[in-house]
């Protein structure tokens, strides 16, 4: 079994990237990137006037999302019939 690529191979060992590069790596908008930062999903810091996103936090985010999606596949969500209360069916006349 091979490990899926995260698309981060072209970074040549970079430890941090600018927000635009992080957006390209995650295939997301600037707005979504800053949501992830605000939610604590990604780590960043200010270096002078520019923001730097920690590449390892991008890798960890991807790994968490992959693990979550694999867990969803293993434990399917309840169907609507499972959510319905058990017992006699009621009619409008009751």
NUTOR-206941 format. One record per residue: x negated, y, z of N, C-alpha, C, O, CB in turn; residue number from 1; residue in three letters. Coordinates in steps of 0.02 Angstrom, whole numbers, plus 50000, padded with zeros to 5 digits. Last residue first. Glycine has a CB too. Example, Ala and Ser with C-alpha at 12.3 -4.5 7.8 and 13.67 -1.06 7.14 Angstrom:
<pts>
PT     n.X     n.Y     n.Z    ca.X    ca.Y    ca.Z     c.X     c.Y     c.Z     o.X     o.Y     o.Z    cb.X    cb.Y    cb.Z   resi   resn
PT   49358   49888   50354   49316   49947   50357   49355   50002   50394   49330   50057   50402   49296   49970   50286      2    ser
PT   49340   49716   50390   49385   49775   50390   49340   49835   50390   49288   49834   50423   49435   49776   50452      1    ala
</pts>
This chain:
<pts>
PT     n.X     n.Y     n.Z    ca.X    ca.Y    ca.Z     c.X     c.Y     c.Z     o.X     o.Y     o.Z    cb.X    cb.Y    cb.Z   resi   resn
PT   52792   50542   50733   52779   50529   50804   52767   50591   50843   52756   50587   50904   52720   50484   50811     94    unk
PT   52798   50574   50598   52860   50572   50637   52848   50563   50711   52893   50576   50750   52904   50517   50612     93    unk
PT   52674   50559   50543   52699   50626   50554   52760   50628   50599   52771   50676   50635   52716   50659   50487     92    unk
PT   52591   50426   50632   52625   50453   50574   52649   50523   50591   52646   50544   50649   52683   50408   50552     91    unk
PT   52439   50354   50684   52497   50396   50698   52526   50420   50633   52491   50433   50584   52477   50455   50742     90    unk
PT   52377   50190   50711   52381   50249   50667   52444   50288   50684   52496   50258   50696   52379   50229   50592     89    unk
PT   52306   50131   50861   52360   50132   50812   52360   50197   50773   52346   50251   50799   52428   50121   50846     88    unk
PT   52123   50131   50864   52190   50128   50894   52242   50131   50841   52227   50133   50781   52200   50183   50944     87    unk
PT   51978   50232   50864   52010   50168   50854   52078   50169   50889   52087   50204   50939   51966   50109   50881     86    unk
PT   51935   50381   50776   51954   50347   50837   51989   50280   50821   52025   50274   50772   51999   50392   50881     85    unk
PT   51801   50387   50657   51872   50391   50671   51888   50354   50736   51858   50302   50750   51914   50362   50613     84    unk
PT   51670   50359   50631   51684   50416   50673   51757   50421   50693   51774   50455   50742   51663   50479   50637     83    unk
PT   51671   50256   50541   51644   50242   50608   51660   50299   50656   51664   50288   50716   51568   50231   50604     82    unk
PT   51717   50318   50428   51761   50269   50459   51737   50252   50529   51777   50235   50572   51766   50206   50417     81    unk
PT   51608   50395   50389   51667   50429   50417   51713   50379   50452   51744   50397   50502   51706   50464   50361     80    unk
PT   51457   50318   50447   51506   50333   50395   51566   50365   50427   51574   50362   50488   51526   50269   50355     79    unk
PT   51305   50377   50516   51371   50347   50524   51415   50365   50465   51410   50419   50436   51404   50369   50590     78    unk
PT   51151   50358   50423   51199   50397   50461   51265   50360   50465   51280   50317   50424   51210   50466   50429     77    unk
PT   51031   50226   50436   51078   50267   50399   51128   50301   50445   51144   50277   50499   51115   50224   50348     76    unk
PT   50880   50204   50475   50940   50211   50517   50990   50255   50481   50993   50315   50493   50922   50241   50586     75    unk
PT   50789   50205   50370   50794   50146   50412   50858   50146   50454   50886   50093   50466   50733   50140   50457     74    unk
PT   50804   50332   50318   50817   50275   50274   50825   50211   50315   50865   50168   50297   50760   50266   50224     73    unk
PT   50765   50409   50426   50833   50415   50401   50851   50355   50358   50907   50330   50360   50843   50480   50361     72    unk
PT   50630   50375   50433   50675   50355   50488   50748   50359   50466   50788   50317   50486   50664   50398   50549     71    unk
PT   50584   50438   50318   50580   50365   50322   50626   50339   50377   50657   50286   50369   50508   50342   50335     70    unk
PT   50603   50570   50354   50643   50544   50298   50641   50468   50297   50690   50436   50278   50617   50572   50231     69    unk
PT   50512   50581   50459   50583   50592   50472   50625   50563   50416   50678   50533   50429   50598   50667   50479     68    unk
PT   50391   50558   50392   50412   50512   50444   50487   50519   50458   50522   50469   50467   50372   50524   50509     67    unk
PT   50391   50672   50308   50392   50605   50279   50416   50554   50330   50457   50511   50314   50322   50585   50253     66    unk
PT   50383   50773   50405   50442   50770   50361   50447   50701   50328   50502   50675   50321   50438   50825   50306     65    unk
PT   50258   50745   50462   50319   50743   50503   50381   50736   50460   50426   50698   50476   50325   50806   50546     64    unk
PT   50175   50765   50350   50178   50699   50382   50241   50692   50424   50273   50640   50424   50115   50687   50424     63    unk
PT   50195   50903   50329   50214   50855   50277   50222   50785   50307   50269   50749   50292   50161   50854   50220     62    unk
PT   50140   50951   50449   50209   50964   50432   50235   50914   50381   50289   50886   50388   50217   51036   50406     61    unk
PT   50006   50911   50436   50047   50882   50489   50122   50893   50476   50162   50849   50491   50028   50913   50556     60    unk
PT   49968   50990   50326   49965   50917   50321   50010   50885   50374   50046   50838   50360   49891   50892   50330     59    unk
PT   49984   51116   50385   50024   51099   50325   50025   51023   50318   50078   50994   50305   49993   51132   50261     58    unk
PT   49889   51110   50484   49959   51115   50505   50006   51100   50446   50061   51074   50456   49974   51186   50534     57    unk
PT   49774   51108   50407   49791   51048   50445   49864   51050   50469   49896   50998   50473   49744   51040   50505     56    unk
PT   49771   51240   50360   49786   51185   50314   49806   51122   50351   49852   51087   50329   49725   51171   50269     55    unk
PT   49842   51381   50430   49796   51325   50444   49817   51265   50402   49874   51241   50407   49796   51307   50520     54    unk
PT   49848   51532   50346   49887   51474   50366   49838   51416   50374   49797   51403   50330   49943   51456   50314     53    unk
PT   49821   51701   50380   49791   51638   50359   49832   51581   50388   49850   51582   50447   49716   51633   50383     52    unk
PT   49852   51867   50329   49875   51808   50366   49841   51747   50337   49833   51742   50276   49952   51801   50364     51    unk
PT   49751   52015   50337   49783   51960   50301   49800   51902   50346   49766   51890   50396   49736   51936   50245     50    unk
PT   49682   52116   50400   49748   52132   50375   49783   52074   50340   49839   52082   50315   49743   52188   50328     49    unk
PT   49601   52014   50510   49603   52083   50485   49674   52098   50463   49720   52093   50503   49552   52093   50427     48    unk
PT   49688   51883   50509   49617   51896   50500   49611   51964   50469   49615   51972   50408   49581   51840   50456     47    unk
PT   49809   51805   50607   49791   51864   50568   49715   51870   50567   49682   51863   50618   49824   51929   50597     46    unk
PT   49863   51634   50586   49834   51689   50625   49819   51747   50578   49817   51738   50517   49770   51666   50663     45    unk
PT   49967   51488   50604   49934   51540   50566   49903   51590   50614   49916   51589   50674   49983   51575   50518     44    unk
PT   50048   51331   50584   50006   51375   50624   49973   51426   50578   49953   51411   50522   49952   51334   50662     43    unk
PT   50218   51277   50567   50151   51289   50539   50114   51336   50585   50144   51377   50620   50156   51318   50467     42    unk
PT   50327   51270   50649   50311   51211   50609   50241   51216   50579   50209   51165   50566   50362   51202   50553     41    unk
PT   50377   51376   50719   50320   51341   50748   50300   51279   50710   50261   51238   50734   50335   51323   50818     40    unk
PT   50471   51455   50664   50496   51396   50699   50440   51356   50731   50452   51307   50767   50534   51351   50651     39    unk
PT   50391   51547   50597   50430   51570   50654   50456   51511   50696   50461   51517   50757   50490   51612   50630     38    unk
PT   50342   51464   50494   50296   51494   50542   50333   51515   50606   50311   51502   50661   50260   51555   50511     37    unk
PT   50460   51436   50427   50422   51381   50456   50372   51407   50508   50362   51375   50559   50385   51343   50401     36    unk
PT   50490   51566   50384   50536   51531   50429   50499   51474   50465   50506   51466   50525   50597   51502   50389     35    unk
PT   50384   51589   50298   50386   51627   50360   50438   51600   50409   50430   51609   50469   50401   51700   50344     34    unk
PT   50422   51497   50197   50358   51491   50232   50359   51527   50298   50337   51500   50349   50301   51517   50187     33    unk
PT   50544   51552   50154   50544   51486   50188   50478   51476   50226   50479   51448   50281   50554   51429   50136     32    unk
PT   50494   51670   50095   50543   51673   50150   50543   51608   50189   50543   51609   50251   50613   51688   50123     31    unk
PT   50416   51621   49992   50384   51659   50047   50430   51660   50108   50407   51652   50164   50367   51731   50024     30    unk
PT   50473   51454   49950   50471   51526   49943   50433   51558   50001   50420   51525   50051   50543   51555   49939     29    unk
PT   50377   51306   49910   50430   51342   49943   50422   51417   49932   50370   51440   49908   50431   51325   50019     28    unk
PT   50278   51206   49892   50330   51217   49842   50390   51251   49874   50447   51229   49867   50351   51151   49808     27    unk
PT   50170   51193   49971   50234   51167   49998   50291   51173   49948   50346   51149   49961   50251   51203   50061     26    unk
PT   50073   51252   49891   50063   51185   49916   50128   51153   49940   50139   51093   49929   50013   51186   49974     25    unk
PT   50129   51380   49870   50118   51334   49813   50111   51262   49837   50139   51217   49807   50056   51355   49773     24    unk
PT   50126   51428   50001   50190   51421   49966   50184   51374   49907   50228   51333   49895   50216   51490   49942     23    unk
PT   49989   51432   50020   50029   51387   50062   50097   51375   50029   50123   51319   50030   50038   51415   50133     22    unk
PT   49955   51534   49931   49931   51466   49918   49971   51415   49959   49986   51360   49934   49855   51460   49936     21    unk
PT   50019   51640   49997   50039   51623   49928   50017   51552   49911   50054   51514   49880   50009   51673   49878     20    unk
PT   49951   51647   50123   50022   51627   50117   50043   51606   50047   50081   51558   50039   50065   51684   50140     19    unk
PT   49787   51570   50109   49831   51628   50111   49903   51606   50102   49915   51551   50077   49811   51680   50056     18    unk
PT   49720   51441   50214   49740   51467   50149   49783   51529   50160   49811   51539   50213   49778   51413   50106     17    unk
PT   49587   51352   50298   49644   51398   50297   49658   51420   50226   49614   51419   50183   49630   51460   50342     16    unk
PT   49491   51260   50267   49525   51253   50331   49587   51297   50335   49635   51281   50371   49478   51271   50387     15    unk
PT   49447   51170   50121   49468   51233   50151   49506   51220   50216   49546   51174   50220   49513   51274   50102     14    unk
PT   49403   51059   50050   49386   51064   50121   49405   51130   50153   49382   51144   50208   49315   51054   50129     13    unk
PT   49459   51080   49920   49387   51074   49931   49367   51087   50003   49319   51124   50016   49350   51122   49886     12    unk
PT   49588   51079   49879   49568   51133   49923   49494   51132   49939   49468   51179   49970   49608   51129   49987     11    unk
PT   49645   50979   49805   49608   51030   49769   49583   51086   49813   49560   51137   49788   49650   51058   49716     10    unk
PT   49725   50897   49889   49657   50877   49871   49616   50930   49838   49554   50928   49843   49661   50819   49825      9    unk
PT   49853   50914   49923   49806   50960   49954   49734   50945   49934   49688   50976   49960   49814   50957   50029      8    unk
PT   49950   50827   49886   49936   50882   49840   49887   50932   49868   49879   50987   49841   50000   50917   49822      7    unk
PT   49966   50719   49961   50001   50778   49985   49991   50836   49938   50021   50889   49948   49977   50797   50055      6    unk
PT   49993   50554   49899   49955   50616   49898   49998   50674   49924   50058   50677   49910   49930   50632   49828      5    unk
PT   50026   50410   49998   50048   50460   49950   50006   50523   49956   49987   50544   50010   50122   50475   49960      4    unk
PT   49919   50272   50010   49944   50331   50045   49964   50383   49994   49924   50399   49950   49891   50359   50095      3    unk
PT   49968   50107   49955   49927   50168   49951   49960   50225   49989   50021   50225   50000   49916   50188   49878      2    unk
PT   49958   49942   50000   50000   50000   50000   49955   50062   50000   49910   50067   50041   50048   50000   50061      1    unk
</pts>
